[in-house]
Amino acid sequence: MTRFPHLRQDFAASVVVFLVALPLCVGVAVASGVPAELGLVTGIVGGIVTGMMRGSSLQVSGPAAGLTVLVFEAVQEFGLTALGVIVLAAGLLQLLMGALRLGRWFRAISVSVVEGMLAGIGLVIIAGQLYAAAGMPAPASGLEKITGLPGAALDALGSSVALTSLGLGAGTIAMIALWKHLPAKVRTVPGALAAVLLATVVTLAFDLPVATVEVGGLLDSVQPPGADALAGLASPALLGTVLAFTLIASAESLFSAAAVDRLHNGPRTQYDKELMAQGAGNTVCGALGALPMTAVIVRSSANVQAGARTKASRVMHGVWLLLFAALFPAALALIPLPALAGILVHAGWKLIPFRQLVTLWGTHRGEALILVVTAVAIVAVNMFEGVLIGLALSVAKTAWQASHLKLDVIDKGAGPVQAYLSGNATFLRLPKILDSLEALPQDRPIELDLSGLHHLDHACRTALENWAERHSSAGVEPVKVTAP
């Protein structure tokens, strides 16, 4: 035991994480429109491969609800055979970025953009899984999923099968939500697992007419990408999807690492090494044709709260997933799909940062606007373009704030008019500068003091020189300028 002083704590934590990860791996795969086994493959790789690498010792990786929408769109557009290529290329890019020590820079991404991304993902997941809970096919786009909900609700009201399926999903959500209020001894079993087990028992006991998970052999589901699929990397659209996978998976993993670090007092995350660990895991997942992985805050927080001390807990959870998928695959076929839909609806709801939005609206409305616009853009357009819109707004807001400029005018009624410019004079504020200066008296001498400027760009300098020439040519004394 001296060689593994924390084996007991890590073993217990690994069982808890396994119980949390099992329904989530299957649920994320089903929601992504791929076979359930591929979610298990990603969970196994996330536990064993990524889990053994250095970076964040207590963070757990696997298929994430945050990438569900992007995976679904990619499979719909390029086909399931292209998924492995996309994930493989994204993993290699993550390895490269980690080697170039770019991991720490992901912390510089605007928090509002990330929260807006998660909110948009959460809305699309909720809308899509409501169809799944009713046993109905969901529309392709996020906007169609949301606008089609009223019609789907009317159709469900006229179908006893749909109402039964919805009831099972709603019961799953209610059980997960209420689980945290039960005694601590009961809560040693994860709420998601208890809800799935209860839904499965109810389905079997009453022979409910609901769809269940379709499961095949784990090895049969592994399909390494072939030469034809690799040739698809020449497509600009596919390369754009690879970039979206890379950026979103990396940002989500490293933001999760920062959150997990706040949950424990152990070693801090080494961001570049964690990015390489995620890249190695995604490279293996891509080679196996499985789902992409990220670090997942739900499993990671469960790992910390269960008392894990070292990375052995996450490695063992991957081993338990492998053994379960290999020895008891038939058990997965008993799980009702509405229960998994309920788990993902609950997970999607938790992705929407209601409290943060209220706080931002009261203190930083510009950031709140970026969050909302990012979320709406993801729902209305797609994940990649929505995030780009959010980043563009964030950059524009920062540039506007950085160009803060103040003009103070002192006019004593006689003698020269004194004008003081302070702050940052950039082209963004040029119209304001010229409007203010041109409003000064045209028949009086002017002393323009620029010594308070922190920055004066070329466009502003040229415009000020032209204004001074025009004012001087009006027949009054030349403008006296104090250089910055």
N, C-alpha and C positions, 0 to 999 in steps of 0.2 A: 504493500500500500504506500510505502514511502516514495516509490517511483511515480505513482499516480495519487497524490494526496487528496484530490478532489473528485475521485472516481464516483463516489456515491452520489454527490450532488449533481454531477454531470449526467450520470445515468438516469436519475429521476427527471431531470430537465429534458433529456432527449426524448423520453416517453411522452411528456406533455407536448413538446413541439411536434412530435410525430402525429399525435392525435389532432392537433390543430391543423397541421399541414395536409393531412390526408383528404379531408373534404374540400379544402381550398384548391389543392392541385387538380382534383377532378372537376370541380366547379369552374375554375378558370379555363380549363381546356374546353369544356362543353360550351361555355359562353363565347369562346374564341372561334368556335366553329370547327374544331379539330377533334380527333379521337381522344377519349379520356386518358388513354395510356400515355399520350405525349406529355400531358401535365405531370404524370407520375415520373416519367423519365427526367424531366427538367428538375423536379423536386429531388430526385436521387442524385443527379449531377450536382445540384446546388449544395446538397449536404456533404457528399463525399469528396468531390473535386474541389469546389470553391471552399468548402469547410476546412480542408486541410491546409489551405494557403494562408499566408500572412496578410494582415490588413486590419480588419476589425475582428477581435477574438470572439465576441458574443453575438454578432450579427448573423442572421440566418437568411439564406437565399433560396429562391424558388420562383415558379411562375407567379406573376403579380397581376392583380386586378387592374392596376394602372396601365398595363399594356394590352388589355383585352381588346379595346376598340381598335387599336392600331393593327394587332394581329388579325382580327376579323377582316378589316379592310384589305390587308395585304393578301390574305388567302382568297378573298373574293376577286381581287384584281389579277393576281399572278398565279393562283393555284397553290395547292398544298405542297407540291414538289418544290416550289420556289422558296418556301418558308425556311428550309434548312440553309439555303444559300444566303438568305438575308441575315439570319442569325449568325452564321459562320463569319460573314464579312463584318458584321457589327462587333463580334467578339474580337476579331483581329484588330479592328480599329481601336477598341478599348485597350488591348494590349499595347498598341503603339502609343496611345495617349499616356498610358501609365508609364511606359519607358521614357517618354519625353517629359515626365513630371508635370503633366497637365491636370492631374486629379484635383489638386487644391483649388484650381481656378473655377471649378464647378460651383464652389461656394459663393462665387461672385454673381451668380445668376439671381436676378431679382426674386425675392421671396413671393411677391405678388404674382409674378408670372407662374411660378411653380404651384402656388395655391390655386390660381385660376385654372391651370392645367389639370390639377387634381379635381377641381370642382366640375370642369367640363367632362372629364372622364367619368366622374361619379354620376352626373346627370344621364349620360348616354348608357352607362351600365344599368342604372335603375330602370330607365325606359325600356331597354332591350330585354331585361330579365323579367319585367312584368308580363311581356308576351310569353316568355318561356314558362313562367309560373302558371299561365292559363293554357299552356299546351298549344300555343299559336305560333306560326312563323313570324319573325320580326322583320320589318322593313330594313333595307340596307343602310341608309344614311341615318345619322343621328337626328337630324331635323325631322325626317319622316317617322322615326320611332316616336318622337314626342307628339307631333301633330296627329299621328294615327291612333293615339291612346283613347280618345273619346269613342271613336268607331269600334275599336277593339273591345272596349268596356261594354258597349251595347250588344256586340256579338256574344260576349261571354255570358251576359245576363240571360240569353236565350238558350244556353247550353248547360245541361247538368254536369257534363264531363268537365267543361271549363271551370265551372263554379267549384267543383270538387277539387280540381287541381289548384285553383287559386286559394281555396281554404287551407289546403296543406301548406302552400307557400307562406300564407299569412300566419299560420300557426308556428311555422319555423322562425319567422322574423320575431314574432311576439316572444317566443321562448328564449331566443338569443338576447333580446332586449331586457327581459325580466331576470335573466340568469344572474346578473351581477347583484341582484337584491337578495339572493338566497344565502343561507349560512355558508361560512367559509369552507366547511368540510365538504359540502356539496359542490362548491365551485372548484374543487381540485380537478374535477372533470371539466374540460373546456365546453363552453356553451354551444359552440358550433357542432362539436361532436355529439353532444347530448341531443341536440335538436335533430340531427340527421338520423341518429339511432331511433329516436322516438317516431319520426316520420316514417322510417322504414318498417318499424314494428306495426304502426297503425295501418300502413298500406297493405302489409301482408295479412294482418288480422281481419281486416274488413274487405280485402280483395278489391281495393280502390282502382278505378280505371284510369290510372295515371301512367305517364311514360317513365321508364327507368333508364339508368345509364347503360349504354351499349359498350361492352368490354370484349376485347380480343386478347390475344397473347401479347405479352410485353415485347418479346423479340420480334414478333411479326409487325409491330407498329414502327419499329426502327427502320427508317428508310434514308440512308445517306444520300446526299444530293449527287446526281450524275453529271456527266459532261454537258448535257443539254441545259440542265438547270444552271450550271456555272456560267454558261454562255449568256445567260440572261443578265449578268452583271454589266453588259454593254448597254443596257437600257437606262436612259436617264431617269425614267420614272422609278425603276427598281433601285437605282443608286440613291435617289431622294428618300426612298423608304428606308434604306440601310442607314442613312444619316439620321433620320428621325428615330429609328430604333436605338442607335448609338447614343445620341444626345439625351433622349428621354430616360433610357435605362440607366445611363451613367449618372444623370442628375438625381433620379429617384433613389439610386443606391447610395450615393454620397450624402444626400440630405437625410436619408434614413440613418446612415452612420452617425451623423451629427446628433440626431435625435436619440439614438441608442446610447451614445456617450453620456448623455445627460441622465440616463437611467441607472448608471452604475459607477463605481469608483475604481474600476480596474484600468488596464492599459488603454490609452486613447487610440483612436483610429489613425493609421498611417494611410492617408488618402491615395497616394500614388500606388501603393502596394494593393490597396483594396480595389482600385480600378483595374489593376492587372489580374487580380483574383476573379473579378467579375468577367473580365475579358476571357480568361482561361475557361471559365465555366460556360460562357456563351459559345466559345469556339467548339467545345465538346458537344454542347447541345445542337449546334448547327450541323456538325458532322454526323449526328444521329438523327437529324431531321426533326428535332423536338422544338418545343416552345422556347422563346427567349426567357432569360431569368433576370431578376433584379434582387437586391436585398429587400426584404419585406418587413415592414415595421410591426405587423401583427404577430408574425412568428418570432421576430427578434425580441419584442417586448415580453412575449410569453416565455421565451428562453431565459431572459434576465429575471423575471418575476418568479420563475420556477427554481431559481437558485443556481443557475449554471455559473461555473467559475472559469472554464477554459473552452477552447474550440472543440474539445472532444464531444461535447453535447450535440453540436450541430452535425458532426460527422456521424455519430451514432444514429441520429434521427434519419439521416440518409440511408443508413444500413437497414433500419426498421422499415422504411418505405420500400426498399428493394425486396426484402424478405416477404412483406405483405403482398406486393404486386406479383411476386413469383409463386408464392404458395397459396394465396387465397384470392385469385382474380375473380372467381365466381361471386364472392361476397360483394364486389363493387356493382355487379349487375342488379343487385337488390335495391340499390339506392334510388329513390324517386327523384326525377329531375326537378319537380317543384321545390323540393327541399334545398337543392343546390342553388336554385334561382333565389330562394329566400335568403340564403347565406350571402349571395353576391349583392342583392338589393341592400342588405344591411351594411355590407362592406362599402358599397357605392355611396350610401348615405353618410358614412363616416368620412368619406373623402371630401365632402363639401364643408368648407371652413366657415360655418355660420358665425361663430364667435369672433374669429379674426376679421371677418367682413364688417361686423358691427363696430369693432374697435377701430378698424381703419377708417370707416366712414366718419367716425367722430374725431379722428386725429389727422389722418392723411387721406383726404378724399381722392386725390390723384391716384394713389396706390390702390384704393378701393375700385376706382374706375378701371384701372388696368386689370385687376383681378376679374371683374365682371365681363369686360370685353374679351379677355382671353377665353373665359369659360364659354361665352356665347359663340365666339368664333369657332371653337372646337366642335360645338354642337352643330352649328350651321354649315361649316365647311368640312374640315377634317382636323385630325390631331396635329400634323406637321405644320400646316399653314396657320392654324390657330395659335400655336406656340410662337411662330415667327411674328405674327401680328402683335402678340403680347410683348415680345422682346423689342420690336420696333417702337411700340408705345413707351416702353420703359426707357429706351435710349433717348427718345425724343423728349420725354419728361425731364430726364437728367440733364440733357443739353439745355433745355429751357431754364431750369433752375440754376444751372451753372453760369448762365448769361445774365444773372441779376444785375440790374443797372439802376442807379439813382442820379437824378439831376436836381441840384439845388441852385436856385437863382436868387441873387441879392440885388435888388434895385432900389437905391436910395432916392430916386427921383432926379438926381443930378449926378453928373459924372458917368463913368463907364458902368455898364451892367456886368456884374460878376456871375459867371456860371461855373459850377463845380460838378464834374462827372466823377462818380465813384462806382466801383464794382467791376464787372466784366463786360467790356464793350465788344460784342460779337455781331455777326451779320444777322443773327436771330432778333436782335434788338435794334437793328439799324433803322427801321421805320419809326420806332418810338423816339430814337435820338434825333433824327432829322425833323420830325414833327415838332419836337420841343424846341429845338434851336431856331427853326424857321418862325416860330411864334414869338421870338424875342423882338424887341424894337429894332426896326430896320434903319432908323436915323440916329442911332446912338452907338458909341464905341462899345465893344464887348471884349471882356477878358475871359478867356476860356481856360479853366484850370483842369488839366488831365492828370495831375499828380496822384489823385486818389484811385486811379484805375489799376486793377491787378493784371488785366489783360486787355490789349487793344489789337484786334486782328487787322489784316491787311484791308479788308473791305471797309471797315469802319474808319481806319486811318485815311484811306483815299476819299471817302465821303466827307469826312470832316475838313480835309484840305480843300475840296471843291466848294464846300459851303463857305469856308473862310474867304475864298477868292471871290465868290459871288457877293458876299456881304461887303467886302472891301471895295468892290467895283461900283457899289451903289452910291459912292461919293462921300462916305464917312471914313473915319480912321480905320486902318487895317486891324483885323482881329488879332489881339494879343493872346498867344497860346503858350501855356506852361506845359511842357512835355511831361509824359508820365515817367 
